[in-house]
Amino acid sequence: MELIGHLLDEMPRGLEDCRFALVPARRGADVPAVFGWTAPAPLPLLCALLRSWEDRFGARVAAAFGGTLRVSVARPPRERSQADRLALEHLLTTADNIAGDPPSAFPHYAARLVGENEWSFRWDRGAPRPARHPGPDGRTRRAGP
């Protein structure tokens, strides 16, 4: 798998404790739940999204380590309209590198998904998340001053 080689080249430090595993899951999208991945991600929603991406884009979980999930994509979106919808779905994962505070600029993030064969999601383990509440306009805002 091309992504695995890229991971090993890109991050030689930190992967020395990683292990390859065969996971008895019916679908690759279910692997995080089956092996009990403990990242602070919304696991049932994430697995549902992964199933959809698996069907639509040939997405496969390539690596999960710490709070990071790397996905290899066989058929990435080719049109901006597909990428816009996909970017919204990526926001639903609540991954800090996408939906963090401040969030990634949506138009730029969506544009980068066109033709992209590798997606990365990161949930910062142990990092406190600020409390949020809806403002008068319905947008979610950080609580407090």
N, C-alpha and C positions, 0 to 999 in steps of 0.2 A: 504494500500500500504506500503510495507516494507520500501521503500525509505523515505516516509513521516515520519515514526517513527524514522528512522535514523537521518533525518534532525532535528527533534525536540530534540533528545538526543544529537546530535553533536553540535548544535548551539543554546542553550537555550537563550543566549543573542542575540539580534538583530532580533529575530523572533517574539518578542512580538507585533510588529507593522504589522506583516504579516496577511493577511486574506485569507481564502479559498474562492474560487469563482467557480461558474459554468459559463463557457464561451460558448456562442452560436456559436460554430465553427463546421463545418462539419467534420473536422479532427483535432485531437489533435495537429498536426504539425502546424496548422494555429493559434493556441491560441496566441502566442506572437504578431502576427499582428492584430488579432481581438481585443484584449484588449488594444492595443496601447502601448506595452512595449517600453520604451524609452531608453534602454541601447544603447551605441554606437556600436551596432552590425550591420552588413549588413543584415537588416531584410528580404528583399525578397530572398536573397541567403540562409540565415539561414533557412527560412521556407521551401524552396525547398529541402535543405539537410535533414531537419527534416522529410519531407514527404518520402523521399527515405529511411531513416533509420527506419521510422515507418513500411514501407513495408518489408524491408529486415531483420530487427533485432527486430521488435516489440518495438521500442523505443517510449516512451511517455514523454512529458513534465510533470515533477512532480512538479517543483517549479521555479518561476522566481521572484527574489527579487533584488533590486538595479541593479547592472550590472552582476548578476550571474544567470545562467540558469542551472538547474539540470535536468537530463534526466534518467528515469528508463528504463532498457533494458531487455526485456523478452528473447530474443534469441541472446546473444552477439556472436561475431565472435569466431569460434572454431579453425580456421586455421590461421597461420601467414600470408598467402597471403591475406586473407580477412582483417586482421587487418592492413596490410600495406596500402591497398587501403583506408580503413576507416581512418587511421591516416592522410593520405593526405587530405581527405575530412574535417577532423577536423581542419587542418591548414587553409583551405579555410574560416573558420568561423572568422578568425582574432582574436580569443579570446586571450587575453593577457597571460593567464596561459598556452597556447599552442604555439602560434605564436609570443610571446613577444620577447623582445630583452634582453638577448639572448633567442632564441627559445628553446623549450624542445628538448632534443636529440632524433631525429627521431626514431632510432632503439629501444631505450628503451621505448619511448612512445608507439610505435606500439605494442611491446611485451606485455605491460601492458593491452592493450585492449582485448587480448585473454581471453575470459571468464568473462570479467568485466561487471557487471550488473548495473553499475551506471557511468554516464559520467557527468562531470562538466565543464562548460565554464564560464569564467569570463572576462568581459570587464571593465577595470578600468575607472570609471566615472570621467571625469574632468582631468584625467592625460594627460599632453601634450604628443603627439606622435612626435618623431623626424621625420624631413623631410627625405624622402628616394629618392634615384635615382638609376638607373641601372648603374653598373660599366662597365668597358670595357669587362669583361667576361660575362656580361648579368645578374649577380647576383645583387640583390637589396642591396644597402649599405646606411648607414646613411649619410645624407648630412653634409657638414661642415668638420672642422678639425678632 
